[in-house]
């Protein structure tokens, strides 16, 4: 499953008012799905060092809601850009712009660990402990430890 659906993106886009007639919700399913796939690829590439991605790894459609929200908002913004072509936004306080900024900030906070998801991480062992620098062998190679120099 993708992290969003054309129907979810249309819910966001249908509320975007435009003075030119119509909204990006009028785009085809294929056009919106393309933007969803791009948002999913962006999310996975940013979070792959912190979480096990893709989030639907077991095929059980169990994607964290924050990821669905981020993907939907990112895809809606990209679809709106596709719909607008070269028409600029009136200002940076337009709802679609605010959604994009919020999604981008939340994704960045997840990437940096400021926010977290209830999702398996590759760097947490079975006991829930964070493994910062997993050793490949013993910490001190005992066979190379020598007695201190007696001249010291």
Secondary structure, 3 states (H helix, E strand, C coil): CCCCCHHHHHHHHCCCCCCCCCCHHHCCHHHHHHHHHHHHHHHHHHHCCCCCCCCCCCCCCCCCHHHHHHHHHHHHHHHHHHHHCCCCCCCCCCHHHHHHHHHHHHHHHHHHCCCCCCCCCCCECCCCCECCCCCCCCCCCHHHCCCCCCCC
